[in-house]
Every structure is written in C-alpha cells, then in structure tokens.
Amino acid sequence: MAAATSPCLSSNDKKHWWLSTRKIVDKYIRDARSLIASHEHCEIASAVGLLDAALAISPRLEQALELKARSLLFLGRFKDVADMLQDYIPSLKIAIEDSSGSSDSSSQNLSRERVKLLSANSTNSSGSPCQDPSFKCFSISDLKKKVMAGLCKNCDKEGQWRYLVLGQACCHLGLMEDAMALLQTGKRLAAAAFRRESTCLSDDSFSFPNFFNNTSSASTNNAPSTPPRTLTETETVTHLLSHIKQLLRRRTAALAALEVGAYSESIRHFSKILDGRRGAPQGFLAECYMQRASAYRATGRIAEAIADCNRTLALDPSCIQALDTRAALLETIRCLPDCLHDLEHLKLLYNSILRDRKLPGPAWKRHNNVRYREIPGKLRVLTTKIQELKQRVASGETGNVDYYALIGLRRGCSRSELDKAYLLLCLRHKPDKATVFIDRCELADDRDIDSVRDRAKLSALLLYRLLQKGYSSLSTTIMDEEASEKQRKRAAAALQAAQAQAHAQAAAAAAAIQIQQTQEAMIEFESASSNSNSNSNRMVHSSEAKAFQGVFCRDIAVVGNLLSQVGFNRPITVKYEALSC
C-alpha cells in the first residue's frame, strides 16, 4: 500500500496494485458468499461487515451491492436497505422534483436567456467573432436530467434486483404504493431478462432459471440434495403484491368513506385492516390508526380517538399529526394539563425540525400534510396557544373536565348507562391489553419492540386513569342527582297527600253544610204541612217516649217519599197501637 501512495509509480507497480486490490475484493466477496450460504443471522451479519470492507475499496461493485442489500433484507434491517437504495424510491423522487420544480424552471429560463446572450456564434462589440471558441453555454438542469435518464436506463438493464429488494423493504417500512410500483417493475424487468435469455436456449436444454434467487453460485452448489420446499422469490413477490393490493383497496375504501362523511363505514374498513389476522407494516398501521382516530373524532367517540392517537405515537413518536390531534381532543374535554403537555412536546419537535432543517426521520419517511416551509408559522401559532392555556390553568380551570364527552354519554344519563359504557371502555383500553396490537404489527426493526411496548403501556395507563377518574366523578354526580330526585319525589308526594287531605276535609265540610241545610228545609216543610193538615190529621208527639206513634192514612206513601228526599230514610223505631180509617 506504500507504493500506492507514492507519487511516481511504474507501470508494473500500478498493475500489481490494481491486481492485489481486486484479489482482496474477490476474497471478501467469496468469504461473504460462504457465510451467507449458512443462513445464520450471526454469519450473515459478519458477511455484511466483509461486504462493507469490499465496498470501501470498490464502492460501485455490483456484486457486493447486491449481496449486501439481500443480506440486510434477510436480517430485517429494512431501514438500512432503504437508505442504501433511496435513489430508486418513486415517492422520494417525486418529492425532490416538486421541491426543486420552481428552482429548476427558473434555472432553465435563466440558462436559455444566457444562451441567447452568450451563444457560440455571438460577436463582440467590434463585430468580430469571439476569440475563445471553446466557450459554450448550456443548461445544468437539462444535463442533469439527461444524466439521470441514462443512469435509469443502465439500471434497468443491469440492476433489476434493486427493484425487488427495495420493493420488499419498502413494503415492510409501510411505503405500500412505492413497494407495489417497485415490485411490479422488478417482475417486469426479470420477465424481460428471462425472455431474452430463453431465446438463446434450445428445446432440450430449456429450463426455468432462478433469476430471483441467483445471489451466489456457491449457495446453489453447496445446497443439500433434498432441500425442504421453500417459496422462491418470484412466489414471495407475487404473494406480497397481492397482500399490498388488498391493503391498499381497503384503505382506499376507508378514505373514500371518510371523505364523504360516512364515518361508521370508514371505521369499519380501517378496523378490517387493523384487526386482521395477517399483520401489516408498522408505518402503514400508524397511518391507519391516525386516520381512524379522525373518524372516531368526527363521530364524537373521544376515548376511542385518544386511544388510536396513543397507538400511533407508540409506533411513530415523531408523528406531528397524532400529537396535534390528541392535544385538540384533550382540549375538547377541557383536560388542560395533559393538553399542555402534548403541545409542549409538539413545540420541542418543531424546534428540532428547524434546528436540523429537515423533517424528522430519514428522507424517505412520509409526513402526511406536513411541509417544512409551514413549520415556522405553526410554531408561532403554537406558542401563542400554549401561553393562553397556561393562563387558563393558572386561573384554576383545571377541574372542569367534561367526562360525559370522554365516556360518550349524554347529560342526565342513568347509572346503568354509565356502568355499561364504562365497562365497554375498560374492556377495550385496559393497560394489560394495550400491547396486543403490536402482535399484529410488522416492526421495521425488531430492536424497537421494547420501546414501542413501553410507550403503548404508558399512554394506555394514562387514558385508563382518566377513564377511572371520570367514572368516579360521574358516579358521584349521578348518585347526588338520584338522591335529590328521590327527595323531590317525596316532597311532591307529601304535598299531594296534604292537598288530598285538605280537599277531603273541604268536601266533608260542604257535605255537613248541605245536610244541615236539608234538615232545616225539612223542618220548615214539616211545620208547614202540620199547620195545613191540623184539622184532618192530628199527631201526638211525646218528648219522653223513644218510639213514634203514627196513624195510618191514605197519604203515607207521600210522606215516605218526602222523608227519603230529605235524608230521614234511616230506620227508626215505630210503634203502631191502632189502625183506623
């Protein structure tokens, strides 16, 4: 290596240096192939180190790049694969073109103007041609586009493995649209290569070569005579594409329902994705949880929306939309301390974005509805809002939490309705069940599983405590309302009984007065009838005798009728001594 650093080298030394370097690289690749053939994680990790050493010497060596990418994919290091091949991610290309569209258009216009002003055929002020014929103006952006187009063509011919490997990595990272485009492109290029090679084969020697698994000849030579049946890369890609299409169809239906206001239908479609038997990638699930939280929020199910925001933040702690939505939900139920905590976290995230001059995460990571140029304005609005919330907290507006909206009940509900709603929420959001959704999640890196579980448990515990506090508060309120309602009913019943008693007394008094008036009228009638019939009928009354003595007459029926009308129809003792006509 000392001869390689010397300024003057002979042709033999240069040739020897190149051959020795090539031998070192070939040795690294052979050793890496033998380690990869073992299919052991530790061995393949060692092979990655050898391939890094080979790439440090020859950065553009195609074999080393392919082996490293496939090894990282086997180890589950999908982020490393995406970082390694991020130039082939379609969404990243589109984002870069959109961000640089205005600058490119302005540079193209400026370059065209310069071409007109300083063309190769331009003349100087004296009218003679330019003395420097080698000077030539051209557009840098046009040249860049042509170079990129040439690179893409070369990649289509030589490196179709990139699309297959990167497509699988993008699928595990949740970039479903990019994964589908890359896998379809890789299948198309592999099929085209197979057609080109099949034309050179005779009918006798024709066989289907394993283009997708042809990573090393050593691995095929050292394979056992009767290997177990495993899926080829073609079959794996086909199954993966069908799964991606199914997930995208369901998410498209859910988003369409959410767009038109059919929130229950949207929640149903998102639940099919999130609660399905087959797992889904971490990034894709985080997006679906966030969108289902928006649907829950639109239907007024605050607790469910907060739970989905918690799951989103457990999978993606830097999700700006989830932090903003959860803070808005907590402000809706007037839980100001927790809302202020989320807003402070969001402010720190905004400051880190402005400090790093980029959105959090790698360049290929998606940030829905978040643009870097909008961060300064959002930070100013957020700072003002935090100050207002601090003033409200300082004024004592912390104990007026709307637990009815949190649990999803109407004011004035019964105790049975509260118990039923609280039981359902507890069964769904118990801290013991907070990590169940992780079992259906395909994490981008298995080393993050402990941190994801811890975040999920902590956020679920906070929500569960808030629900418990709301249940105890509402139970006390409902018990007080029921006690006051019973007391009010007792008072109303007592008042009604008093009114009934007074009415009965008034009715009895009226009846007594009526009886007295009837007796007086009867007495007057008897006196008048006795005066008129004194000559014909005489009656002897004895005050000492208890029995009445009567005389039979023809008008006895009339007298009985009169006695019944005035109320004297009660039985009396009558003694008849004689009957005479």
C-alpha positions as CSV (number, residue, x, y, z in Angstrom):
1,M,0.0,0.0,0.0
2,A,3.0,2.3,0.4
3,A,3.7,2.0,-3.3
4,A,0.1,3.0,-3.9
5,T,0.6,6.3,-2.1
6,S,3.9,7.2,-3.7
7,P,3.6,10.0,-6.3
8,C,5.6,8.2,-9.0
9,L,4.8,4.6,-9.8
10,S,6.0,2.4,-12.6
11,S,3.5,0.6,-14.8
12,N,4.3,-2.7,-13.2
13,D,3.7,-1.3,-9.7
14,K,0.4,0.2,-10.8
15,K,-0.7,-3.1,-12.3
16,H,0.4,-5.0,-9.2
17,W,-1.5,-2.6,-7.0
18,W,-4.7,-3.0,-9.1
19,L,-4.5,-6.8,-9.2
20,S,-3.8,-7.0,-5.4
21,T,-6.8,-4.8,-4.7
22,R,-9.1,-6.8,-7.0
23,K,-7.9,-10.0,-5.3
24,I,-8.7,-8.6,-1.9
25,V,-12.2,-7.6,-3.0
26,D,-12.8,-11.0,-4.6
27,K,-11.7,-12.7,-1.4
28,Y,-14.1,-10.6,0.7
29,I,-16.9,-11.5,-1.7
30,R,-16.1,-15.2,-1.6
31,D,-16.0,-15.2,2.2
32,A,-19.2,-13.3,2.3
33,R,-20.9,-15.8,0.0
34,S,-19.8,-18.7,2.1
35,L,-21.2,-17.0,5.2
36,I,-24.5,-16.2,3.5
37,A,-24.9,-19.8,2.4
38,S,-25.2,-20.8,6.1
39,H,-28.4,-18.9,6.6
40,E,-27.5,-18.0,10.1
41,H,-28.1,-14.5,11.4
42,C,-24.7,-14.1,13.1
43,E,-22.9,-15.4,10.0
44,I,-24.8,-13.1,7.7
45,A,-24.1,-10.2,9.9
46,S,-20.4,-11.0,9.6
47,A,-20.9,-11.2,5.9
48,V,-22.3,-7.7,5.9
49,G,-19.1,-6.5,7.5
50,L,-17.0,-8.1,4.8
51,L,-19.1,-6.6,2.1
52,D,-18.7,-3.2,3.7
53,A,-15.0,-3.6,3.5
54,A,-15.2,-4.6,-0.1
55,L,-17.4,-1.6,-0.9
56,A,-14.9,0.7,0.8
57,I,-12.4,-0.4,-1.8
58,S,-14.8,-0.6,-4.7
59,P,-17.9,1.5,-4.0
60,R,-19.7,0.7,-7.3
61,L,-19.1,-3.1,-7.3
62,E,-22.5,-4.6,-8.4
63,Q,-22.0,-8.0,-6.8
64,A,-21.1,-6.5,-3.4
65,L,-24.0,-4.1,-3.5
66,E,-26.5,-6.9,-4.3
67,L,-25.2,-9.2,-1.7
68,K,-25.2,-6.5,1.0
69,A,-28.8,-5.5,0.1
70,R,-30.1,-9.0,0.2
71,S,-28.2,-9.7,3.4
72,L,-29.7,-6.6,5.1
73,L,-33.2,-7.7,3.9
74,F,-32.7,-11.2,5.4
75,L,-31.6,-9.6,8.7
76,G,-34.7,-7.4,8.7
77,R,-32.7,-4.2,8.6
78,F,-35.2,-2.6,6.2
79,K,-34.2,1.0,7.0
80,D,-30.7,0.3,6.0
81,V,-31.9,-1.1,2.7
82,A,-34.0,2.0,2.1
83,D,-31.1,4.3,3.0
84,M,-28.8,2.3,0.7
85,L,-31.2,2.4,-2.3
86,Q,-33.2,5.5,-1.6
87,D,-32.5,7.0,-5.1
88,Y,-34.9,4.4,-6.5
89,I,-37.9,5.2,-4.3
90,P,-40.5,6.8,-6.5
91,S,-42.2,8.9,-3.9
92,L,-38.8,10.4,-2.8
93,K,-38.1,11.3,-6.5
94,I,-41.4,13.0,-6.8
95,A,-40.9,14.9,-3.6
96,I,-37.5,16.1,-4.7
97,E,-38.8,17.1,-8.1
98,D,-41.7,19.0,-6.5
99,S,-39.4,20.8,-4.1
100,S,-37.0,21.8,-6.8
101,G,-39.5,22.4,-9.5
102,S,-39.6,26.1,-9.1
103,S,-35.8,26.4,-8.9
104,D,-35.4,24.2,-12.0
105,S,-37.8,26.2,-14.0
106,S,-36.1,29.4,-13.1
107,S,-32.7,28.0,-13.9
108,Q,-33.9,26.7,-17.2
109,N,-35.3,30.1,-18.2
110,L,-32.1,31.8,-17.0
111,S,-29.9,29.4,-18.9
112,R,-31.9,29.9,-22.1
113,E,-31.5,33.6,-21.7
114,R,-27.8,33.2,-21.2
115,V,-27.6,31.0,-24.3
116,K,-29.2,33.8,-26.3
117,L,-27.0,36.4,-24.9
118,L,-23.7,34.4,-24.9
119,S,-24.1,32.0,-27.8
120,A,-21.2,30.4,-29.6
121,N,-21.8,32.5,-32.7
122,S,-22.0,35.8,-30.8
123,T,-19.8,38.7,-31.8
124,N,-18.1,41.3,-29.7
125,S,-18.5,45.0,-29.9
126,S,-16.2,45.3,-32.9
127,G,-18.2,42.8,-34.9
128,S,-15.5,40.1,-34.9
129,P,-16.3,36.6,-33.7
130,C,-15.3,35.5,-30.2
131,Q,-11.7,34.8,-29.6
132,D,-12.4,31.8,-27.3
133,P,-14.1,29.1,-29.5
134,S,-14.1,26.6,-26.6
135,F,-16.5,28.7,-24.5
136,K,-20.1,27.2,-24.6
137,C,-23.2,27.9,-22.5
138,F,-25.5,25.1,-21.6
139,S,-28.3,24.3,-19.1
140,I,-27.2,22.5,-16.0
141,S,-30.7,21.2,-15.3
142,D,-31.0,19.7,-18.8
143,L,-27.7,18.0,-18.4
144,K,-28.8,16.6,-15.0
145,K,-32.0,15.2,-16.5
146,K,-30.1,13.6,-19.3
147,V,-27.6,12.0,-17.0
148,M,-30.3,10.7,-14.7
149,A,-32.2,9.3,-17.7
150,G,-29.0,7.5,-18.8
151,L,-28.5,6.1,-15.3
152,C,-32.0,4.8,-15.1
153,K,-31.6,3.1,-18.5
154,N,-28.4,1.4,-17.3
155,C,-30.1,0.3,-14.0
156,D,-33.0,-1.2,-16.0
157,K,-30.5,-3.3,-17.9
158,E,-28.1,-4.4,-15.2
159,G,-29.6,-3.9,-11.7
160,Q,-33.2,-5.2,-11.7
161,W,-32.5,-6.8,-8.4
162,R,-32.7,-3.3,-6.8
163,Y,-36.4,-3.0,-7.5
164,L,-37.2,-6.4,-6.0
165,V,-35.1,-5.9,-2.9
166,L,-36.1,-2.3,-2.4
167,G,-39.7,-3.2,-3.0
168,Q,-39.8,-5.7,-0.2
169,A,-38.0,-3.3,2.1
170,C,-40.5,-0.5,1.3
171,C,-43.4,-2.9,2.0
172,H,-42.0,-3.7,5.5
173,L,-41.5,0.1,6.0
174,G,-45.1,0.9,5.2
175,L,-44.5,2.6,1.8
176,M,-47.1,0.5,0.1
177,E,-47.5,2.5,-3.1
178,D,-43.7,2.6,-3.6
179,A,-43.5,-1.1,-2.8
180,M,-46.1,-2.0,-5.4
181,A,-44.5,0.1,-8.1
182,L,-41.0,-1.3,-7.4
183,L,-42.1,-4.9,-7.2
184,Q,-44.1,-4.7,-10.4
185,T,-41.2,-3.0,-12.2
186,G,-38.8,-5.7,-10.9
187,K,-41.1,-8.5,-12.1
188,R,-41.4,-6.9,-15.5
189,L,-37.6,-6.5,-15.8
190,A,-37.0,-10.0,-14.6
191,A,-39.5,-11.4,-17.1
192,A,-37.9,-9.4,-19.9
193,A,-34.5,-10.7,-19.0
194,F,-35.8,-14.3,-18.9
195,R,-37.4,-13.8,-22.4
196,R,-34.1,-12.5,-23.7
197,E,-32.2,-15.4,-22.3
198,S,-34.7,-18.1,-23.3
199,T,-34.3,-17.2,-26.9
200,C,-30.7,-18.5,-26.7
201,L,-31.7,-21.9,-25.3
202,S,-32.5,-24.9,-27.3
203,D,-35.6,-27.0,-26.6
204,D,-33.6,-29.8,-25.0
205,S,-31.7,-27.5,-22.6
206,F,-34.6,-25.2,-21.8
207,S,-35.2,-24.8,-18.1
208,F,-36.5,-22.0,-15.9
209,P,-33.5,-20.3,-14.3
210,N,-33.9,-19.0,-10.8
211,F,-33.3,-15.4,-11.6
212,F,-34.6,-14.1,-8.4
213,N,-32.6,-16.3,-6.0
214,N,-29.4,-16.4,-8.0
215,T,-27.5,-14.5,-5.5
216,S,-24.5,-16.8,-5.4
217,S,-23.4,-19.9,-7.3
218,A,-21.7,-21.2,-4.1
219,S,-25.0,-21.3,-2.3
220,T,-26.6,-23.4,-5.1
221,N,-23.6,-25.8,-5.3
222,N,-23.5,-26.4,-1.6
223,A,-27.2,-26.9,-1.2
224,P,-28.4,-30.3,0.1
225,S,-29.6,-32.9,-2.3
226,T,-33.2,-32.9,-1.0
227,P,-33.8,-29.4,0.4
228,P,-37.1,-28.5,2.0
229,R,-39.8,-26.9,-0.1
230,T,-39.4,-23.1,0.3
231,L,-41.0,-20.3,-1.7
232,T,-38.9,-18.8,-4.4
233,E,-38.5,-15.1,-4.7
234,T,-41.0,-15.0,-7.5
235,E,-43.7,-16.6,-5.4
236,T,-42.8,-14.4,-2.4
237,V,-43.1,-11.3,-4.5
238,T,-46.4,-12.4,-6.0
239,H,-47.9,-13.1,-2.6
240,L,-46.5,-9.8,-1.3
241,L,-48.1,-7.9,-4.2
242,S,-51.5,-9.5,-3.6
243,H,-51.3,-8.6,0.1
244,I,-50.3,-5.0,-0.7
245,K,-53.1,-4.6,-3.2
246,Q,-55.7,-5.9,-0.7
247,L,-54.5,-3.4,2.0
248,L,-54.5,-0.5,-0.5
249,R,-58.0,-1.4,-1.7
250,R,-59.3,-1.4,1.9
251,R,-57.6,1.8,2.8
252,T,-58.9,3.5,-0.3
253,A,-62.4,2.5,0.5
254,A,-62.0,3.8,4.1
255,L,-60.6,7.1,2.9
256,A,-63.4,7.5,0.4
257,A,-66.0,6.9,3.2
258,L,-64.2,9.3,5.4
259,E,-64.1,11.9,2.7
260,V,-67.9,11.7,2.1
261,G,-68.8,11.7,5.8
262,A,-69.7,8.0,6.2
263,Y,-67.7,7.7,9.4
264,S,-69.1,4.4,10.6
265,E,-68.2,2.8,7.2
266,S,-64.8,4.3,7.3
267,I,-64.2,2.9,10.8
268,R,-65.3,-0.5,9.7
269,H,-62.9,-0.6,6.8
270,F,-60.0,0.6,8.9
271,S,-60.8,-2.0,11.6
272,K,-60.6,-4.7,9.0
273,I,-57.0,-3.6,8.3
274,L,-56.0,-3.1,11.9
275,D,-57.7,-6.1,13.4
276,G,-57.0,-8.5,10.5
277,R,-55.4,-11.9,11.0
278,R,-52.5,-11.1,8.8
279,G,-50.2,-8.4,10.1
280,A,-49.3,-5.2,8.4
281,P,-46.2,-3.0,8.4
282,Q,-45.5,-0.5,11.2
283,G,-45.7,2.6,9.1
284,F,-48.8,1.6,7.4
285,L,-50.6,0.7,10.6
286,A,-49.6,4.0,12.1
287,E,-51.2,5.9,9.2
288,C,-54.4,3.8,9.5
289,Y,-54.6,4.3,13.3
290,M,-54.3,8.1,12.7
291,Q,-57.0,8.1,10.1
292,R,-59.3,6.0,12.2
293,A,-58.8,8.4,15.0
294,S,-60.0,11.2,12.8
295,A,-63.2,9.2,12.0
296,Y,-63.7,8.5,15.7
297,R,-63.3,12.2,16.5
298,A,-65.9,13.1,13.8
299,T,-68.4,10.7,15.5
300,G,-67.8,12.1,19.0
301,R,-66.1,9.0,20.4
302,I,-63.3,10.8,22.2
303,A,-61.9,7.9,24.2
304,E,-61.5,5.8,21.1
305,A,-59.9,8.6,19.2
306,I,-57.4,9.2,22.0
307,A,-56.6,5.5,22.1
308,D,-55.8,5.4,18.4
309,C,-53.6,8.5,18.8
310,N,-51.8,6.7,21.6
311,R,-51.2,3.7,19.3
312,T,-49.9,5.9,16.5
313,L,-47.5,7.7,18.8
314,A,-46.3,4.3,20.2
315,L,-45.4,3.2,16.6
316,D,-44.2,6.6,15.5
317,P,-43.2,9.0,18.3
318,S,-42.5,11.9,15.9
319,C,-45.9,11.9,14.3
320,I,-46.9,15.6,14.3
321,Q,-50.5,14.9,13.3
322,A,-51.1,12.5,16.1
323,L,-49.7,14.9,18.7
324,D,-51.8,17.8,17.4
325,T,-55.0,15.6,17.2
326,R,-54.6,14.3,20.7
327,A,-53.9,17.8,22.1
328,A,-57.1,19.0,20.4
329,L,-59.1,16.1,21.8
330,L,-57.9,16.8,25.3
331,E,-58.7,20.4,24.9
332,T,-62.2,19.5,23.8
333,I,-62.9,17.7,27.1
334,R,-61.1,20.5,29.0
335,C,-58.3,18.3,30.2
336,L,-55.9,21.2,30.1
337,P,-52.8,19.8,31.9
338,D,-52.4,16.8,29.5
339,C,-53.2,19.0,26.5
340,L,-50.5,21.5,27.6
341,H,-48.0,18.5,27.9
342,D,-48.7,17.4,24.3
343,L,-48.4,21.0,23.0
344,E,-45.0,21.4,24.8
345,H,-43.9,18.1,23.2
346,L,-45.0,19.4,19.8
347,K,-43.1,22.6,20.3
348,L,-39.9,20.7,21.0
349,L,-40.5,18.7,17.9
350,Y,-40.9,21.9,15.8
351,N,-37.7,23.4,17.3
352,S,-35.8,20.3,16.4
353,I,-37.1,20.4,12.9
354,L,-36.0,24.0,12.5
355,R,-32.6,23.2,14.0
356,D,-32.0,20.2,11.8
357,R,-33.5,22.0,8.8
358,K,-35.5,18.9,7.8
359,L,-38.5,16.8,8.9
360,P,-37.8,14.1,11.5
361,G,-36.7,10.7,10.3
362,P,-35.0,9.7,7.1
363,A,-35.5,11.3,3.8
364,W,-37.9,8.6,2.5
365,K,-40.2,8.8,5.5
366,R,-43.7,10.1,4.9
367,H,-45.1,13.1,6.7
368,N,-48.8,13.4,5.8
369,N,-49.9,17.0,5.3
370,V,-46.7,18.4,6.9
371,R,-44.4,20.7,4.9
372,Y,-41.1,22.1,6.2
373,R,-41.9,25.6,5.0
374,E,-45.1,25.6,7.2
375,I,-43.3,24.8,10.4
376,P,-42.3,28.4,11.4
377,G,-45.8,29.7,11.1
378,K,-47.2,26.7,13.0
379,L,-44.6,27.3,15.7
380,R,-45.7,30.9,16.2
381,V,-49.4,29.8,16.5
382,L,-48.5,27.0,18.9
383,T,-46.5,29.3,21.2
384,T,-49.5,31.7,21.4
385,K,-51.8,28.8,22.2
386,I,-49.5,27.5,24.9
387,Q,-49.5,30.9,26.6
388,E,-53.3,31.0,26.5
389,L,-53.6,27.5,28.1
390,K,-51.1,28.4,30.8
391,Q,-53.2,31.4,31.7
392,R,-56.3,29.2,31.8
393,V,-54.6,26.7,34.1
394,A,-53.3,29.5,36.3
395,S,-56.9,30.8,36.7
396,G,-58.0,27.5,38.1
397,E,-59.7,26.0,35.1
398,T,-58.3,22.5,35.6
399,G,-61.1,20.7,37.4
400,N,-63.9,21.3,35.0
401,V,-63.3,18.2,32.8
402,D,-66.1,17.1,30.6
403,Y,-66.2,13.4,31.5
404,Y,-69.6,13.0,29.7
405,A,-67.9,13.7,26.4
406,L,-64.9,11.5,27.3
407,I,-67.1,8.4,28.0
408,G,-69.6,9.2,25.3
409,L,-72.7,9.8,27.4
410,R,-75.5,12.4,27.5
411,R,-76.0,14.6,30.5
412,G,-78.7,13.2,32.8
413,C,-77.9,9.6,32.0
414,S,-78.8,6.8,34.3
415,R,-76.5,4.7,36.5
416,S,-77.0,1.7,34.3
417,E,-75.9,3.5,31.2
418,L,-72.8,4.8,32.9
419,D,-71.9,1.3,34.1
420,K,-72.4,-0.2,30.6
421,A,-70.3,2.5,28.8
422,Y,-67.5,2.4,31.4
423,L,-67.4,-1.4,31.3
424,L,-67.0,-1.4,27.5
425,L,-64.3,1.2,27.6
426,C,-62.4,-0.7,30.3
427,L,-62.5,-3.9,28.4
428,R,-61.1,-2.2,25.3
429,H,-58.5,0.1,26.9
430,K,-57.1,-1.9,29.9
431,P,-53.4,-1.4,30.2
432,D,-52.9,-5.2,30.1
433,K,-54.3,-5.3,26.6
434,A,-52.5,-2.1,25.4
435,T,-49.8,-4.1,23.6
436,V,-52.0,-6.6,21.8
437,F,-51.9,-4.6,18.6
438,I,-48.1,-4.9,18.5
439,D,-48.5,-8.7,17.8
440,R,-50.2,-7.9,14.5
441,C,-47.6,-5.3,13.6
442,E,-44.5,-6.0,11.5
443,L,-41.9,-3.7,13.0
444,A,-39.4,-2.1,10.8
445,D,-36.7,-3.0,13.3
446,D,-37.2,-5.7,15.9
447,R,-34.8,-3.9,18.3
448,D,-37.6,-1.2,18.7
449,I,-40.1,-3.6,20.2
450,D,-39.3,-2.8,23.8
451,S,-39.6,0.9,23.4
452,V,-42.9,0.5,21.5
453,R,-44.3,-1.6,24.3
454,D,-43.3,0.9,26.9
455,R,-44.8,3.8,25.1
456,A,-48.0,1.9,24.5
457,K,-48.4,0.8,28.1
458,L,-47.7,4.3,29.5
459,S,-50.2,6.1,27.2
460,A,-52.8,3.4,27.8
461,L,-52.3,3.7,31.6
462,L,-52.9,7.5,31.4
463,L,-56.1,7.0,29.5
464,Y,-57.3,4.3,31.8
465,R,-56.7,6.5,34.8
466,L,-58.6,9.3,33.2
467,L,-61.5,7.0,32.5
468,Q,-61.5,5.8,36.1
469,K,-61.5,9.4,37.4
470,G,-64.3,10.2,35.0
471,Y,-66.3,7.2,36.2
472,S,-65.9,8.1,39.9
473,S,-66.8,11.7,39.2
474,L,-69.9,10.8,37.2
475,S,-71.0,8.2,39.7
476,T,-70.9,10.7,42.5
477,T,-72.8,13.2,40.3
478,I,-75.4,10.7,39.3
479,M,-75.9,9.5,42.9
480,D,-76.4,13.1,44.0
481,E,-78.9,13.6,41.2
482,E,-80.7,10.4,42.1
483,A,-80.8,11.4,45.8
484,S,-82.1,14.9,45.0
485,E,-84.6,13.3,42.6
486,K,-85.9,10.9,45.4
487,Q,-86.1,13.8,47.8
488,R,-88.0,15.8,45.3
489,K,-90.4,12.9,44.7
490,R,-91.0,12.5,48.4
491,A,-91.8,16.2,48.8
492,A,-94.1,16.1,45.8
493,A,-95.9,13.0,47.3
494,A,-96.3,14.7,50.7
495,L,-97.6,17.8,49.1
496,Q,-100.1,15.8,47.0
497,A,-101.2,13.9,50.1
498,A,-101.7,17.2,52.0
499,Q,-103.7,18.6,49.1
500,A,-105.8,15.4,49.0
501,Q,-106.5,15.6,52.8
502,A,-107.5,19.3,52.5
503,H,-109.7,18.5,49.6
504,A,-111.4,15.7,51.6
505,Q,-111.9,18.0,54.6
506,A,-113.4,20.6,52.4
507,A,-115.7,18.0,50.8
508,A,-116.8,16.8,54.3
509,A,-117.5,20.3,55.5
510,A,-119.5,21.0,52.3
511,A,-121.4,17.8,52.9
512,A,-122.2,18.7,56.5
513,I,-123.4,22.2,55.5
514,Q,-125.6,20.6,52.8
515,I,-127.1,18.1,55.4
516,Q,-127.7,21.0,57.8
517,Q,-129.5,23.0,55.1
518,T,-131.6,20.0,54.2
519,Q,-132.6,19.4,57.8
520,E,-133.6,23.0,58.1
521,A,-135.7,22.8,54.9
522,M,-137.3,19.6,56.2
523,I,-138.2,21.2,59.5
524,E,-139.8,24.1,57.7
525,F,-141.7,21.7,55.4
526,E,-142.9,19.6,58.3
527,S,-144.1,22.7,60.2
528,A,-146.0,23.9,57.1
529,S,-147.6,20.6,56.4
530,S,-148.6,20.2,60.1
531,N,-150.4,23.6,60.0
532,S,-152.3,22.8,56.8
533,N,-153.4,19.3,57.9
534,S,-154.2,20.1,61.6
535,N,-158.0,19.8,61.1
536,S,-157.9,16.4,59.3
537,N,-154.8,14.6,60.8
538,R,-153.6,15.1,64.3
539,M,-150.4,13.6,65.6
540,V,-149.4,13.3,69.2
541,H,-145.7,13.7,70.0
542,S,-144.2,12.7,73.2
543,S,-140.8,14.0,74.0
544,E,-140.1,11.4,76.7
545,A,-141.1,8.4,74.6
546,K,-138.4,7.0,72.3
547,A,-140.8,5.4,69.9
548,F,-143.0,7.2,67.4
549,Q,-146.7,6.6,67.3
550,G,-148.3,7.0,63.9
551,V,-151.7,6.9,62.3
552,F,-152.4,5.1,59.1
553,C,-153.7,7.4,56.4
554,R,-154.0,7.2,52.7
555,D,-151.0,9.7,52.1
556,I,-148.4,7.5,53.9
557,A,-146.6,6.9,50.6
558,V,-146.2,10.6,50.0
559,V,-144.8,11.1,53.5
560,G,-142.3,8.3,53.0
561,N,-141.1,9.8,49.7
562,L,-140.6,13.2,51.4
563,L,-138.7,11.6,54.2
564,S,-136.3,9.8,51.8
565,Q,-135.7,13.1,49.9
566,V,-134.6,15.0,53.0
567,G,-132.4,12.2,54.3
568,F,-134.6,10.8,57.0
569,N,-134.8,7.4,55.5
570,R,-132.7,5.7,58.2
571,P,-134.6,3.1,60.1
572,I,-136.5,4.4,63.2
573,T,-138.4,2.6,65.8
574,V,-142.1,2.9,65.2
575,K,-144.9,1.5,67.4
576,Y,-148.3,1.1,65.9
577,E,-151.1,1.0,68.5
578,A,-154.2,1.2,66.4
579,L,-155.2,1.4,62.9
580,S,-158.4,3.1,61.9
581,C,-159.8,4.6,58.9
